[in-house]
Amino acid sequence: MKLFEVYSQIKTEPVRAKGVFLFDKNGKKYLDFFGGHAVISIGHSHPEYIKNLSKQLKKISFYSNAVINSLQIKFAKKLGKISGYEDYSLFLCNSGAEANENAMKLASFQNGKKKVIVFTGSFHGRTSLAVAATDNPNLRAEINKTDNIIYCDLNDKSKIENIFSREEISSVLIEGIQGVAGIKSADIEYWNFLRDITNKHNALLIADEIQSGYGRTGKFFAHSFTDVKPDIITIAKGMGNGFPMGGVLISPVINSKIEMLGSTFGGGHLACVAGLTVLDVIQKENLMKNARKSGEYLIGKLKKLNNVKEIRGKGLMLGIEFNADTQKIRNTLLNDYKIFTGISWDKKTLRILPPLNVKKSELDIFIKSLEKTLKSCTDTDSR
Ligand SMILES: Cc1ncc(COP(=O)(O)O)c(C=O)c1O
């Protein structure tokens, strides 16, 4: 059997990883400023992570939700405390798409309505409703097309007001910071507007913090920079530092009913230990503060570089837009300086998503390499 080819890949195979570095089979070392799509939160092969997962593996690695698992309760308590959502409930699943699918379904269960407002540039996953809520027609098959999803431009109030005046809206789904779109944010005032209009029309506000959450921006959630409390918050990526996990944080106004949601694998024993370890390390090593400081440091340095047009985002979720060929910049960083970075749908923007425990010396390697890259790329461009 061969693999079903659906990925455009970096032609490198990491076989070992430590902290912010990856190593291929020849021992070649790469600086990981992509973190496997923003998944590696506490760094590769963190000693606590290895220790705790190995220990749990010897006890019990998995049992389904047919039985009590007190690790889930411990995890929910800890997550509530660190995120500031102690009065919310947690539903555990396995991926970001699944979290969003459940969030939209839950909103519909709650208010009996079926339409969802989403935003231009959104990425919410690849399952049926999540992909319908993802602003890329190439990812949608005929079967995914639905009238239940309505698109609006980020920060545009009048279209949303108009839609609410004529349609029954179940929920509004918005990314904390849009990731795949090229690191784009709603204004703080827009978050307040969404909170007010959803309250007014008995619709639920869902924040997709799958990429922007878990301390990446310097606060636990990107929307924590506002005063808004969404009714539902979805999480995944950084949650398990690579162990597949997803979650839905649910406001106390939403009541649960047996069987309304479910998952075989969600919240298994190993997943909970991975999740608990990530939260422990984020706290013990002050990683949110490190993300904030590192972001400020990077932005300060990036601003001084030629051909950097704009820097967007917060903490360690940054988009750098260039006045030069971004694909060439990314390839040069990879081939000549052995640095992984991320691309985005906005072809001019490079995404920077390193592990949250990145050190100043590693940020300096990136900045120096980018400076040289920009010089060589623009020198050859002007020839
Ligand atoms: C904001 C956002 N939502 C949802 C998803 C989907 O997550 P998953 O790939 O785990 O299904 C992603 C993945 O990139 C994402 O960035």
The ligand as an SDF file (V2000), in Angstrom:
LIG
                    3D

 16 16  0  0  0  0  0  0  0  0999 V2000
   -7.7540   27.7920   14.0200 C   0  0  0  0  0  0  0  0  0  0  0  0
   -7.8310   26.3480   13.6790 C   0  0  0  0  0  0  0  0  0  0  0  0
   -8.9800   25.6880   13.8730 N   0  0  0  0  0  0  0  0  0  0  0  0
   -9.1060   24.3760   13.6000 C   0  0  0  0  0  0  0  0  0  0  0  0
   -8.0470   23.6470   13.0910 C   0  0  0  0  0  0  0  0  0  0  0  0
   -8.2170   22.1860   12.7890 C   0  0  0  0  0  0  0  0  0  0  0  0
   -7.4830   21.4280   13.6590 O   0  0  0  0  0  0  0  0  0  0  0  0
   -7.1570   19.8900   13.3320 P   0  0  0  0  0  0  0  0  0  0  0  0
   -6.2000   19.8720   12.2010 O   0  0  0  0  0  0  0  0  0  0  0  0
   -6.5720   19.3740   14.6280 O   0  0  0  0  0  0  0  0  0  0  0  0
   -8.4510   19.2340   13.0100 O   0  0  0  0  0  0  0  0  0  0  0  0
   -6.8220   24.3000   12.8670 C   0  0  0  0  0  0  0  0  0  0  0  0
   -5.6860   23.5670   12.3000 C   0  0  0  0  0  0  0  0  0  0  0  0
   -4.7810   24.1120   11.7230 O   0  0  0  0  0  0  0  0  0  0  0  0
   -6.7200   25.6800   13.1580 C   0  0  0  0  0  0  0  0  0  0  0  0
   -5.5790   26.3440   12.9620 O   0  0  0  0  0  0  0  0  0  0  0  0
  1  2  1  0
  2  3  1  0
  2 15  2  0
  3  4  2  0
  4  5  1  0
  5  6  1  0
  5 12  2  0
  6  7  1  0
  7  8  1  0
  8  9  2  0
  8 10  1  0
  8 11  1  0
 12 13  1  0
 12 15  1  0
 13 14  2  0
 15 16  1  0
M  END
$$$$
